[in-house]
Amino acid sequence: MRHSIRSIRSIAALLALLLVAAACSSGSTDEAADDSTTTAPTTTSDDGVSDDDTAADDSDTDDPEPADDGGDDSTTGVVSDLDTNGDGVVVFGVATPGPRDDGGYYQALIEGLDSFSSERGFDAPIIVDNIEPAQAETEIRNLARQGVDAIAVGAGELSDPLGALAAEFPDIFWYCNCGAGQQIEGVAQSSDDSSEISYSSGYATGLLLQDTDSTNAAFLGCCDLDFEKEAYNAFALGLQAVDPGFTSTYIPTGDFNDVAGATEAFNQAIAAGAGAVYPFLGGSHEPIVQLANDNDIITMSAGTSNACDRGDLDYQIAVQFDAGDYLGVIFEKIDSGELNEGETFVFRVGAFDFVGAKFCDATPDQVAELESVKTQIAAGDFADAFFQIKSDAYGF
């Protein structure tokens, strides 16, 4: 039998409390590369909830409402409600295709759930990372069999078996930050618009590049995958919106997590005179940021919303699509009935201050210019250009 509405909403209300705070304080998030692998753009209603899988131009301009703290439920009541399988303990499962300690996208999701479980006295989450897409069904099924009450899947690469698994394990609460793909029965999803996010990051990069002697930015990715094409082309468009003379170069590393390949790509970028580098990477993201710091090159995060707070690495821009931030809002929407299983909530630039590019260190004028562009994005001013970018990337 499917878990009760009461248990769903108890999970939602409690997760919303901690996950927003946890995401803001975590030392994380990308894929790091846009791990929200997309198969097609998604149309949403005005409240951000998806109703089909066509291109989306409407912006969700409503800020998230404060999360319900679950009222006066005692800890005992909380455990009873969250214990969807009735075994007397509460355990969350996390499945990601990248490393749990990437310092980026995956780590945000894991740290948010880990903090939540620790503060509530629940068992530690069971984490399965570095899952190959071909092994997703086996790995996630094994995770589901370990007595978990809810499973959070960290990327669209692992989404193919989720519909069948949700039907096979109906008492588990299923959530996926799957990107702009198809709806999945039994699974609540979140996504964002990579074109919006990447355009804002390209524009921010261009504003900072104006203060250097360079006119080139390098985009370090994996393998010229479809979602990378969308991100890179939108980044390039934003960069040239600042100055048509600026150029950008996509440099493949061969793997999101291969430090050696990423280092070689970085060296190519430096040799070509790049003044900025966007490490759109996973496990190799932080080593490239360190190299950028060592070479006094403009660099940016790929997912995390708290990059500017890092003391060990120096970011100039935080490119925000933080899985931890998303979770807080998603479970709030589930709790309020605005998002149901089988639906998708889309996080839009301009609607949420933790989506899109944010400066870590910039002048007031640069900050104002970037905010103005994000307002234009939210208003749909670049909708036609973004649709074309998606069409070129995904072939529709």
N, C-alpha and C positions, 0 to 999 in steps of 0.2 A: 504494500500500500504506500502511496505517496505520503511524504511527511506532511503533517498538519500545517494549516496556515499559521497557527499559533507558534509552532516551532520555527517556521520560516521567519516570522516577524521578530521573534525573540533573538534569533541569530542576527538579523539585520540591525535591530536597534543597538545591540551591544557592540557589534563590529564597528558601527558608525562612530561610536564614542571614541574608540582608541585608534582606529586606523588612520584617521585624519591626522591626529597628533603624532602617531608613530611614523607616518610617512614624512612629516615635516622634520622629525628629529633623526631619521635614519641616515646612515652613511652611504646611501645608495642611489639609484636605479639604472636602457635602451632599450631590449636588445639593443641592449644598448642600441644596436641597430634597431630600426623600427620593427620590433618583434611582433607588432601587430601586422602579421603578414596578411595582405588583402587579396581577395579574388575579384572583387568588384566594389565600387563605391556604394554607399548605403543611403537611402532616403530616410529622413526622420521627420516626425511631426514637430510642431513648435516646441514641445516640451523635451525634445532630445531623444525620444524613444522611437526606435526604428520600426517601420511597418513594411518595408520591402528592401530589395537589394539593388536599387538603382542609385544613380548619382545624387548626392546631397548638396544643396546650395543654401538651404535655410539655416540660420544660426539660432542656437539656443542661448538667449540672452538672460535667462534667469539664473541668479546666483543660487548655490545650494542653500537650503534652509538648515537651521541648526538641527543636529541629529537628536532624535528621541533617545533619552537615556534609559528607557525601559521602565520608568516610573519607580515604584518603591519595591521592586522585586528583590527579595533576599538572595544571597549567594546560592542558597539551597535551591530556590526556585529557578534561578538562572541555569544551574547545572542540569536540573530536571528538563528544562525546555530545550537546551542545546544538545542534550544527549539524545540525538535522533535515533540511535540504534539501541538505546536502553541498556547499555552495558555498565552504567555507573560512572563513566569517565567521559570527558569531552576532548576530542582530538581533531585537529585540522590537518589536512593533507595538502601539500603544495607540489605541483609538477611544473618544471621549467625545462626548456631546451638548452639553456645556458647555465653557467656556473653560479652557485649560490652566493659567491663572494666576488662578483664581477665589479663591485663598486658602482653599480648602475641599476639598470631596469629590474633585473631579477632580484637583486639584493633588497630592493625596496619592498617588494611583495613579501619576501620571506621575513624580513625584519619586522614588518608591520604585524604579521600574524604571530610571530614569536613573542613580541612584546605584549600583544593582547593576551595570549595564552598564559604567559608568566604572571601578569598582573592579576588575572582572574583565578589563578591557582589551577588552571587546566594542565593537562599533560602537554609536553613540548610537541610542536607540530612535527609531523613526519614529512621529511623533505626528500624528493627525488629530483635531482638536477642532471644536467647534461644528457637529457633524453633525446635520442635520435628520432626524427619523425617516423621512420619506418618501424620503430619499436614502441611508439606511443601507446597503442592499444594494450600491449602486454604490460608495459611499465605502469600505466595508470590503472589497469585492472588489478595488478598486484598491490598498488597503493590502496585501492578501494577495499580490498580484502583484509586490510590491516586494522579494521575497526574504526576508521575515521568517520566523523559526523558531517564534515563538509570538505570539499576539494576545490582549491583555487588553481586554475591552469593559467600559466603565465604568458602564453603566446599562441598565435594562430597556427603555427607549424604543427601543434599537437592537437588540433581541433577535429580532425577527420573522424576519430572513433567516438567522440563525446556523445553524440545522439544515442548510439547503441549502448554505451556504458551507462548513461543516465537512465535508460530503460531497464538495464540489467540490475542497477543498484538504485532503485527509486527512493530509498529512504535517505540517501546522501544528498546534501544540498550542493549543487554544481554551479560553478561560476568560471567564466573564461574571459580574459582580456584578449579577445581573439582578433581584433582589428575589424575591418569593414567587410567581412565575409557574409556567408549565408546565416540566416537564423537557424538555431539548433533547438529542437524540441527538448524541453526539460532542462535547458541550460540558460541561466541569465548571463548576458554578455555586456561588455563595454568595448568601445572603439573610439578612435579619434580620426581626424582628417590629416593625413600626412602632408598633403599639399599645403594646407594652412600653416601647419607647424614649421615645415621646411622653408616656406617662403619667408616667414617671420625670422627664422634663423639666418637665412641668406641676407635679408635686409639688415639685420643687426650686425652681421659680419662686415657688410659693405660700409656701414657707418664707422666702424672701428678701423677698417682698412684705409679709410681716407686719411688717417693720421700716420700712415706708414709710407715707406718708399715703394711698397709692392702694390701691384694691381691684380694679383692672382691669389685665389684660394683653392686649396686641395680638399677633396671629399674622399676620404678613405673608407671603402666598403669591402664587401666580401667578393661577390661573384657576378655582379651586374644582374641581380635578381629583379623581378618585376617591381617589388615594393621599394627596392633601392633606386630604380629608375625614376619612380615617382618622387621620392625624396630628393634625389640629386637634381632633377630638372626643376623642381619648385625652388630648391635652394639657389640654383643658378639664376632663376628668374628674379628672385628677391635681391640677389647680389647686384644684378645689372640694373635693377630699378633705382639703386642709389647712384650708380655711374655706369653708363653703357660701355665704358672702356674697360671695366673690370671683367676678368675672365675666371673661369673655374675649371678644374680638372678632376675627373673621376679616376681614382687609382684603385684597382682591385688588390686585395691581399690574399685571396684564395680561401680564407676561412675567417669567420668573425672572432675566433678565439686564438688564432695563431700569432704569437708575439713576434716571431722571427719574420713572418711574411708581412706583418704590419710595420715592422721596423724598416724593412726594405722599401715598402711603399712610402713611408715617411721620408726616407732619404731621397727618394725620387722627387718628392714634393719640394724638399729644400733645394735640391739641385736645379729645379725648374723655377726657383725664385718665389715660392709661395710665402705669403705673409700671414696666412691663416690656414689652419687645418681643422677639418671637422672629422673626428674619428668616430664614424658611424659603425661602431664595433661592439663586441661583447667582452669576452675575457681579455682581449688585447687593448681595450679602450684606455685603461689607466696608464699602462706603459707608454702609450703614444702621447698622452697628456703630459707625462713627465718629460718626454723628449721635447715636446713643444715648449715647456717651461725652460728647459735647459738651453734652447735655441732662441728664446725670446720671441716666440711665434704666437699669434692669437689662436686660442683654442676654446673648445666648448664641450659641454657634456652632451650625452645622447640619451636623454630620458629623465635623469634625476632632477628633482626640483630644489634640492639643497646643495647643489654643487658650489654655490658661492660661499657657503659656510665651511668648506673644507679648509683645514689648516695644513695638510700635507701636499696638496696639489693646488695650483693656481689656475682657476678658470676665469675667462673674461665674459663668457656667455653661458647661461644655463638654458639648454634646449629641453623644455619640460614636456614629458609625457610619462609621468611617474605613476607606476602601477599602484603604489601605496596610497597616493592621493585619490586615485580613482576608486579604490575599494570603499573608502569612507562614504563617498557620494552614492556609489552603486547600492550599497546596503541600506542607505537612507531612503533611496528611491523604492527599493523593494519593500521596505517597512511601511512606506506611505501608500503603497499600491500603485505607484506611478510606473514601476517596471516589474514585469512578470516573467516567469520562466518562458523561454522561447522568444524573448524580445531583446533588443539591443539599445543601450543608451550611448549616445555619441557626445564626446567631450569636444567642444568647439573653442578655437582661439577667439578671444574677446568675450566669451561667456564665463570663463573660469580663469582667474589670474594665475593658476598653476598649469596652464596649457599654453605652449608656444615659447618663444624666446624671451629671455629676461637678462638684462645686463647685470653683471657682477660689479663692474667698475666702469662707469661712463659719465659723461657730462650731463647736466640737466637737459640741455638741448637734445642730446642723443637719445636720452630716455623719452623725452616728449615726442620725438620723431617716430621712435619705435612704437610707442603707444598709439600714435595716430594711425600708423599702418595696421596695427591689430584691430583698431576700430573699423577701418575700411574692410578688413577681412571679415569681421563679424557682420558687416552690412551687406556682404555679398558682392563687393566691387570687383573681385577677381574670380568670380564664379566660372565665367566662361573659360578663362585661362586655366583654371584648375581642372575643369572638366576635360580640356584638351590634353593636359598633362596625364591625367588618369587614362584617357583613351589611348594615348601613345604607349603608356607603360603596360597596360593590361590587354590591349588589342581589341577593344570593343567599339 
